[in-house]
Amino acid sequence: MLAHTKHSARPRLLALFSHPDDESFLAGGTLAKYANMGWAVYLVCATYGESGQRGEYEDLSVNEFANIRRAELETACKHLRIHSPMFLDCADRAVGGICLNSATKQVLHIMRRLEPDVVITFGPDGISGHPDHTALSRIVSGAFWAATVHAFRGHRRRASLYYALRSSSVPEGCRQNERIEPPRLTTTIDIAEVGEQKLAAIRSHRGQRHLQPSSETAVQAILSTPEHFHRAYPPIGETALETELLLPRSRLGAQQVA
């Protein structure tokens, strides 16, 4: 898990997703962009995605396939130039079930240790309605309020919470959750300068070949389409749109982004 962290003056971004590849398709460009800007960017993955489609790995055991996907995520993080991923060790499709209590405790612990300035995760819709996505949204949202807004070592501190939204770089096979209305768009992040990093990260997830871009149109969407988010906290005006993540508190050598 997370070793003792000696914080630097750099802004810190913490992204939390459910399966390897979620991070690359939904927010890979944003993670790479802010890492290249000098932010410390961390990733938490709830599961190893061992229940996903296996393709060429059909003959592997569950544990063997989990190890493949873990290694793929390690490679993706290198392409994005972010810290190596942390895992909650939840069983795939059990984040909101038998893993709920342990995942909740671990996420709260990570937030208290890292003291992130910005947190990114799924919205209540979970993009596709996958039970692991919606469960992690609840876990992270609750931990965010507990670790930042309400109390942090006895005092309030400022941080921003963002929900990742669907964009045209999300694979067509990832169907939209029609049962829950997605949060509104408040934030678009231009990723054109880091599009190649995002594409390389996506292509690292070879175990999910069925999600890989198979046309030039799909590749171009990954390379150039802005990534979309909803700023859940602090609140933003009903008609306001932002093009940078909100850094609520200044750090040495970092400008506050409004």
N, C-alpha and C positions, 0 to 999 in steps of 0.2 A: 504494500500500500504506500502511503505517502510518508516519506522520511521527514525529519525535522527540516523546516524551510527557513532559510535565512533570506529575508526579503530584500530586494534591491529597490531603488527608486523608480524602476520602470513600471508603467501601468501593467495590470494583470488581467487577462481575459481567460475565463474558464468556460469551456463548452462541454456539454454533457448530452450524449446520445445513447441509443439503445444497442445498436449493432454496428460492427465494422462496415463501412461504406456510407452510413448515414451522414457522417461528418463531411465527407468529400462532396457528395451530391448536393447537400443542403447548404453548407457553409464553408466549403473548402477554400473558396476564393477569399472570403472574409478573414478566415484564420491565417491564411498565407499573407494577406495584405498587411494585417496588423503586426504579424511577426516580423515582416520586412521593415516595418516602421519602428521596430525596436521594442515592441510590447513583449512581455513574457506570456506566451499562449500555451495553455494546458488543455488536455482533452481527457474526459472520463467516458469510458464505454461500459455500459451496464452488463453486456453479455459478450460471448464470443461468436454469436450468430451461428451456432452449430446446427440449428434446425432449418437453416436456409437451404435453398436449392443447391445441389452439389455439382451438377454438371459432370465434368471429367473426374471428379473426386468421389463418385458414387460408391466406389468399393472401399473407401476408408471408414474406419470406425468413427463414432461420434467424437471421441477425444482427439483423434488424428485430424479430423476436419476442423475442430476448434483450434488446434495448434496452427493449422494452415491460415485460418482467418486472423488469428492473433498476429502472426508474422506479416500478413498482408497489411494490417493496420499499422504496424511498426514502420513498414516501408512507406506507406502513405504519409505518415507524420514526418518522415524525413523529407519527402518531396515538398510538403507544406512548410517545412523548417520550423516546426513547433516541437514542444517537449514530447518525449515518448509517452504513449497512452497509459493511463491508469485504468484498471478494471475493477468492477464491483463483484465479479465472479458469480453473477446471477445466471441461472439456467435460462436459455433462450425460451421465451414465452412464459416466464415465471416472474417477471419483474414486479408485477402487481399481485402475485400470489405468494408462494412460499418465500420469496426473496424480499417481500415488501419491507419488513421490519429492518433487516440487515442493510438493505440498500438505503433506506431512510437515514439510518445512523451513520453510514459511511459517507453519504453526500453531505450531511451536516458537518461531520468531522473535517472533510476536505475543504469545505467553504470556510470554516473557522481557522484552518491552518493556512490556507492560501490567501485569504482576505481579498477576493477578486474585486476589481473595479467594475467589470462587465461580466455578466453571465448569459450564455446562450443555450437554449434547449428547445424542445418541442412545445408547441402550443397545445391547448386542450383538445384540439382536433387530431393531434398526432400525425398530421399530414395525410396519412392513409387510414387512420383509425386502428392501426396495429395495437393490440393490447399492451405491448411493451412500451410503445411510444406514448400512449395516453397515461400509462402508469408513471413513467418517468417524468412527464410533465407535472403531474401532481406532486411527486416527491421533490423535484427540484424547486418548484414554486414555493412549497411549504418550507423547505430548508432555506431558501433565499430570504423569506420573511423572518424566519427565526434567527438566522445568522447575521443579517445585515440591517434590515429596516427596524425590527422591534428591539433587538438587543445584540450587542457584540461585546463580550467581555465586560458587560455592565454598562455599555453606552451605545448609543446609536451611531451608525456610520453610513456613509452614502455609497450606493452602488446602483448599477443599472441592470435590468432584467429584460432580455429579448427573447421572443419566440420566433423560430425559423418558420418561414412560409414557403409555399410552393412557388417555383419559378419554372421556366421552360427547360432548365437543365435537369430537372427531376425526371427520371425514366418514365416512359409512358405506362409501363407495367405497374407502376406505383399508383394505384387508383386513389382518387380523392375521397376522403371520408365525407359521405353525404349526410351522416347523422348529426354532425356537429358543425356549426358555422365557424369557419376559420376566423381568427382575429383579423382586424383590418390592417392594411398595409400602412406602415408609418415610416419605414426606413428602407432605402435602396442603397446598396453598396456597390459601387463600380469596381469590377474585378478584372477589367481588361488587361491591366499590366501584370496580373498574376494568373491569367487564364491557363497558361501552359503548366503551371504548377498544379492547378486544380485538375486538369486533364490527366497529368501524370499520376496524381494521387488516386483518381478514380480507376485508372488502368492498373493500379497496384492490386486492386481487389479482383484478382483473376478467378477466384472461387465463385464469384457472382457474374459469370460471363453473360448471363441472360440480361443483365442490367447495363452492360457496356454499350456505349454509343455505336450504332451500326450504320450510320449514314453521315454524310458530310454536314447535313443540316443539324443533326444531333451534336456533332463535334463542335460546330460553330456556336451552338447555344451554350455549351459548356464553357467555351473559351471567352465569350463576350457578354452573355446575359448577366445583368446585375443580379445580385442575390437580395432576396426580400425578407424583411423582418417586421415584427410588431413589437414596439417598445411597450412592455407591460408595466414597467416602473423605471423612473418616475413617470407619471401620466404625461401624455402629450396631447396638444389640442386636437380637436376632432378633424380639422382640415389640414393640420400641419404635416409636413413631410421633411425628413432629414436625410442627408446623404453621408453622414458619418455616425459612428457609434458614440453615444454620450459618455464621456469620462467625467463622472460627477465630482471628483476631487482631484486637485492638482498634485503632481508628484515632482520631485526635483528633476529638472531637465525635461519635463513634459508639459505641454500646453493643454489647458482644459478645452475640450471640444464641446461646443454648445449645440 
